[in-house]
Amino acid sequence: MNQCLTCFNVIDAKITKHLEFVVTFADGLSGAVKILPSHLYGVFEKLKDPQFFNRLEIADGFVAWPDEIDLAPDAMYQAIKENGEWVLK
């Protein structure tokens, strides 16, 4: 199976509310991402702060925040392709 590696590149992300945003990938696929409070431990604990969460940006095809916090675009892509959303539990 030949996969498009650049398809995983996130080209846009818009926050819809705290801990939720919509992403669009290079191939046009888009969907919602929800981060549940149970996922906010370790490096992700900083995302509890709405002001910090609102610093979301796109960096080299990744959804990212300061302090080297980012989300795996390939896992995000697959979940959105299969379910229309990615829920981090």
PyMOL commands that set and color helices and strands:
alter all, ss='L'
color gray80, all
select helices_A, chain A and resi 5-8+37-39+42-48+50-53+73-83
alter helices_A, ss='H'
color red, helices_A
select strands_A, chain A and resi 10-17+20-25+30-35+57-59+62-65+69-70+85-88
alter strands_A, ss='S'
color yellow, strands_A
deselect
rebuild
show_as cartoon
